[in-house]
Amino acid sequence: MTSEPLTPDETYWDYCSRGELRLQHCAGCGSWLFPPGLRCNTCLSRDLHWEPVSGRAVVWSWLRMHRKYFTDPALTPPYLVTMVQLAEGPRMISSIQTTERDPRVGETLHLVFDDVEDANGHRLPRFAYAEANR
Ligand SMILES: [Zn+2]
């Protein structure tokens, strides 16, 4: 019995389930790809390799949600939906662990994996403020 190869999305979530954030890196042009895909967005190469990223990011934009739309524990209002720009370049929508204060655009964050899962059972990569004890 052979198993089906994982799709790019499945591979991404499989790494997340192990507490690793890996993105596809293009051997053709050096671009990082997110969201996951079959070809590089820049040069269309299929020579993509899953590489760990640094986990460093900055706040690109954010908003505070006050209404309950989802049953996920991570999305119990109020919560922060945050567009972060990874040090490697790609932007991703994520959230900041704590809601005790507003983020600042350009503020440094670091990756955290807590054990919060979304409705699909995916372990979510989230972010925390880089300064400790703020
Ligand atoms: Zn490329």
Residues whose N, C-alpha, C, O or C-beta is under 5 A from the ligand:
A	BS01	ZN	C26 G28 C29 G30 S31 C40 T42 C43 L44 S45
